[in-house]
Amino acid sequence: MKPLQCIAVDDEPLALNLVCKFIEQTPFLSLSGKYKNAITALQDLKTLEQVDLVFMDIHMPDLDGIELAKMIKAIQGEHAPKLVFTTAYNQYAIEGYKLEALDYLLKPFNYDDFLRVALKAKSHSEKAANTVPAPTADHDAIFFKVEYRWIKVMFAEILYIEGVKDYVKVHLINGKPIITLNSLKNLEAKLPSTQFMRLNRSTIVSIPRITAVTKTSVQINELVIPVGENYRESFGAFIRDWID
């Protein structure tokens, strides 16, 4: 396996040099660049041939690590490098999860801490190299990416789908909800309109699972879901067909 190509971004020279030193002493990592400025790092990421792993500070002037991570994801999508936040503030763990960060290193950290994260990156890279392409949905099921697996879910298993900021929660008849980084808009385009219906900005419901309706809401068992104002016209047409 080729070494993972890494860049480090931190406005603090001592912290930046420490990360670069750790990268260079790790046999399966290779340092492609070091940056004191996040904007410069973002510009170079557009032209660098390959970057597998980015170690970045969060608190930086001009552009912080969270914003930099969002821009990297927006520009490179599924081809974006893995992200590791280096920060003195552990409250950013949730933000890191939303951005699919590989991990975060809490300052001050030593080489053992760094090596743990580096080995995790190596493991994920090896798994990705042996991963089959994303499966396509068939006539009665859809695939959801959960961490580094694709999970097949039958349409008949879904009760409703709830949008929560940068991810969605798929509520099932049996078992815990599935949480996946996606958008309702993207899922709505993949789901058959004969079986699923958008009710408001944050909810898609399974039509066969609807147990009762009013002019402004849908009921699935004991759960009542309101219909958003922008969706009431199409919902009214659904009610007329449903009653008929």
Secondary structure as a PSIPRED ss2 file (coil, helix, strand):
# PSIPRED VFORMAT (PSIPRED V4.0)

   1 M C   1.000  0.000  0.000
   2 K C   1.000  0.000  0.000
   3 P C   1.000  0.000  0.000
   4 L E   0.000  0.000  1.000
   5 Q E   0.000  0.000  1.000
   6 C E   0.000  0.000  1.000
   7 I E   0.000  0.000  1.000
   8 A E   0.000  0.000  1.000
   9 V E   0.000  0.000  1.000
  10 D C   1.000  0.000  0.000
  11 D C   1.000  0.000  0.000
  12 E C   1.000  0.000  0.000
  13 P H   0.000  1.000  0.000
  14 L H   0.000  1.000  0.000
  15 A H   0.000  1.000  0.000
  16 L H   0.000  1.000  0.000
  17 N H   0.000  1.000  0.000
  18 L H   0.000  1.000  0.000
  19 V H   0.000  1.000  0.000
  20 C H   0.000  1.000  0.000
  21 K H   0.000  1.000  0.000
  22 F H   0.000  1.000  0.000
  23 I H   0.000  1.000  0.000
  24 E H   0.000  1.000  0.000
  25 Q C   1.000  0.000  0.000
  26 T C   1.000  0.000  0.000
  27 P C   1.000  0.000  0.000
  28 F C   1.000  0.000  0.000
  29 L E   0.000  0.000  1.000
  30 S E   0.000  0.000  1.000
  31 L E   0.000  0.000  1.000
  32 S E   0.000  0.000  1.000
  33 G E   0.000  0.000  1.000
  34 K E   0.000  0.000  1.000
  35 Y E   0.000  0.000  1.000
  36 K C   1.000  0.000  0.000
  37 N C   1.000  0.000  0.000
  38 A H   0.000  1.000  0.000
  39 I H   0.000  1.000  0.000
  40 T H   0.000  1.000  0.000
  41 A H   0.000  1.000  0.000
  42 L H   0.000  1.000  0.000
  43 Q H   0.000  1.000  0.000
  44 D H   0.000  1.000  0.000
  45 L H   0.000  1.000  0.000
  46 K C   1.000  0.000  0.000
  47 T C   1.000  0.000  0.000
  48 L C   1.000  0.000  0.000
  49 E C   1.000  0.000  0.000
  50 Q C   1.000  0.000  0.000
  51 V C   1.000  0.000  0.000
  52 D C   1.000  0.000  0.000
  53 L E   0.000  0.000  1.000
  54 V E   0.000  0.000  1.000
  55 F E   0.000  0.000  1.000
  56 M E   0.000  0.000  1.000
  57 D E   0.000  0.000  1.000
  58 I C   1.000  0.000  0.000
  59 H C   1.000  0.000  0.000
  60 M C   1.000  0.000  0.000
  61 P C   1.000  0.000  0.000
  62 D C   1.000  0.000  0.000
  63 L C   1.000  0.000  0.000
  64 D C   1.000  0.000  0.000
  65 G H   0.000  1.000  0.000
  66 I H   0.000  1.000  0.000
  67 E H   0.000  1.000  0.000
  68 L H   0.000  1.000  0.000
  69 A H   0.000  1.000  0.000
  70 K H   0.000  1.000  0.000
  71 M H   0.000  1.000  0.000
  72 I H   0.000  1.000  0.000
  73 K H   0.000  1.000  0.000
  74 A H   0.000  1.000  0.000
  75 I H   0.000  1.000  0.000
  76 Q H   0.000  1.000  0.000
  77 G H   0.000  1.000  0.000
  78 E H   0.000  1.000  0.000
  79 H H   0.000  1.000  0.000
  80 A C   1.000  0.000  0.000
  81 P C   1.000  0.000  0.000
  82 K E   0.000  0.000  1.000
  83 L E   0.000  0.000  1.000
  84 V E   0.000  0.000  1.000
  85 F E   0.000  0.000  1.000
  86 T E   0.000  0.000  1.000
  87 T E   0.000  0.000  1.000
  88 A C   1.000  0.000  0.000
  89 Y C   1.000  0.000  0.000
  90 N H   0.000  1.000  0.000
  91 Q H   0.000  1.000  0.000
  92 Y H   0.000  1.000  0.000
  93 A H   0.000  1.000  0.000
  94 I H   0.000  1.000  0.000
  95 E H   0.000  1.000  0.000
  96 G H   0.000  1.000  0.000
  97 Y H   0.000  1.000  0.000
  98 K H   0.000  1.000  0.000
  99 L C   1.000  0.000  0.000
 100 E C   1.000  0.000  0.000
 101 A C   1.000  0.000  0.000
 102 L C   1.000  0.000  0.000
 103 D E   0.000  0.000  1.000
 104 Y E   0.000  0.000  1.000
 105 L E   0.000  0.000  1.000
 106 L E   0.000  0.000  1.000
 107 K C   1.000  0.000  0.000
 108 P C   1.000  0.000  0.000
 109 F C   1.000  0.000  0.000
 110 N C   1.000  0.000  0.000
 111 Y H   0.000  1.000  0.000
 112 D H   0.000  1.000  0.000
 113 D H   0.000  1.000  0.000
 114 F H   0.000  1.000  0.000
 115 L H   0.000  1.000  0.000
 116 R H   0.000  1.000  0.000
 117 V H   0.000  1.000  0.000
 118 A H   0.000  1.000  0.000
 119 L H   0.000  1.000  0.000
 120 K H   0.000  1.000  0.000
 121 A H   0.000  1.000  0.000
 122 K H   0.000  1.000  0.000
 123 S H   0.000  1.000  0.000
 124 H H   0.000  1.000  0.000
 125 S H   0.000  1.000  0.000
 126 E H   0.000  1.000  0.000
 127 K H   0.000  1.000  0.000
 128 A H   0.000  1.000  0.000
 129 A H   0.000  1.000  0.000
 130 N C   1.000  0.000  0.000
 131 T C   1.000  0.000  0.000
 132 V C   1.000  0.000  0.000
 133 P C   1.000  0.000  0.000
 134 A C   1.000  0.000  0.000
 135 P C   1.000  0.000  0.000
 136 T C   1.000  0.000  0.000
 137 A C   1.000  0.000  0.000
 138 D C   1.000  0.000  0.000
 139 H C   1.000  0.000  0.000
 140 D C   1.000  0.000  0.000
 141 A E   0.000  0.000  1.000
 142 I E   0.000  0.000  1.000
 143 F E   0.000  0.000  1.000
 144 F E   0.000  0.000  1.000
 145 K E   0.000  0.000  1.000
 146 V E   0.000  0.000  1.000
 147 E C   1.000  0.000  0.000
 148 Y C   1.000  0.000  0.000
 149 R E   0.000  0.000  1.000
 150 W E   0.000  0.000  1.000
 151 I E   0.000  0.000  1.000
 152 K E   0.000  0.000  1.000
 153 V E   0.000  0.000  1.000
 154 M E   0.000  0.000  1.000
 155 F H   0.000  1.000  0.000
 156 A H   0.000  1.000  0.000
 157 E H   0.000  1.000  0.000
 158 I E   0.000  0.000  1.000
 159 L E   0.000  0.000  1.000
 160 Y E   0.000  0.000  1.000
 161 I E   0.000  0.000  1.000
 162 E E   0.000  0.000  1.000
 163 G E   0.000  0.000  1.000
 164 V E   0.000  0.000  1.000
 165 K C   1.000  0.000  0.000
 166 D C   1.000  0.000  0.000
 167 Y E   0.000  0.000  1.000
 168 V E   0.000  0.000  1.000
 169 K E   0.000  0.000  1.000
 170 V E   0.000  0.000  1.000
 171 H E   0.000  0.000  1.000
 172 L E   0.000  0.000  1.000
 173 I C   1.000  0.000  0.000
 174 N C   1.000  0.000  0.000
 175 G C   1.000  0.000  0.000
 176 K C   1.000  0.000  0.000
 177 P C   1.000  0.000  0.000
 178 I E   0.000  0.000  1.000
 179 I E   0.000  0.000  1.000
 180 T E   0.000  0.000  1.000
 181 L C   1.000  0.000  0.000
 182 N C   1.000  0.000  0.000
 183 S C   1.000  0.000  0.000
 184 L H   0.000  1.000  0.000
 185 K H   0.000  1.000  0.000
 186 N H   0.000  1.000  0.000
 187 L H   0.000  1.000  0.000
 188 E H   0.000  1.000  0.000
 189 A H   0.000  1.000  0.000
 190 K H   0.000  1.000  0.000
 191 L C   1.000  0.000  0.000
 192 P C   1.000  0.000  0.000
 193 S C   1.000  0.000  0.000
 194 T C   1.000  0.000  0.000
 195 Q C   1.000  0.000  0.000
 196 F E   0.000  0.000  1.000
 197 M E   0.000  0.000  1.000
 198 R E   0.000  0.000  1.000
 199 L E   0.000  0.000  1.000
 200 N E   0.000  0.000  1.000
 201 R C   1.000  0.000  0.000
 202 S C   1.000  0.000  0.000
 203 T E   0.000  0.000  1.000
 204 I E   0.000  0.000  1.000
 205 V E   0.000  0.000  1.000
 206 S E   0.000  0.000  1.000
 207 I H   0.000  1.000  0.000
 208 P H   0.000  1.000  0.000
 209 R H   0.000  1.000  0.000
 210 I C   1.000  0.000  0.000
 211 T C   1.000  0.000  0.000
 212 A E   0.000  0.000  1.000
 213 V E   0.000  0.000  1.000
 214 T C   1.000  0.000  0.000
 215 K C   1.000  0.000  0.000
 216 T C   1.000  0.000  0.000
 217 S E   0.000  0.000  1.000
 218 V E   0.000  0.000  1.000
 219 Q E   0.000  0.000  1.000
 220 I E   0.000  0.000  1.000
 221 N C   1.000  0.000  0.000
 222 E C   1.000  0.000  0.000
 223 L E   0.000  0.000  1.000
 224 V E   0.000  0.000  1.000
 225 I E   0.000  0.000  1.000
 226 P E   0.000  0.000  1.000
 227 V C   1.000  0.000  0.000
 228 G C   1.000  0.000  0.000
 229 E H   0.000  1.000  0.000
 230 N H   0.000  1.000  0.000
 231 Y H   0.000  1.000  0.000
 232 R H   0.000  1.000  0.000
 233 E H   0.000  1.000  0.000
 234 S H   0.000  1.000  0.000
 235 F H   0.000  1.000  0.000
 236 G H   0.000  1.000  0.000
 237 A H   0.000  1.000  0.000
 238 F H   0.000  1.000  0.000
 239 I H   0.000  1.000  0.000
 240 R H   0.000  1.000  0.000
 241 D H   0.000  1.000  0.000
 242 W H   0.000  1.000  0.000
 243 I H   0.000  1.000  0.000
 244 D C   1.000  0.000  0.000
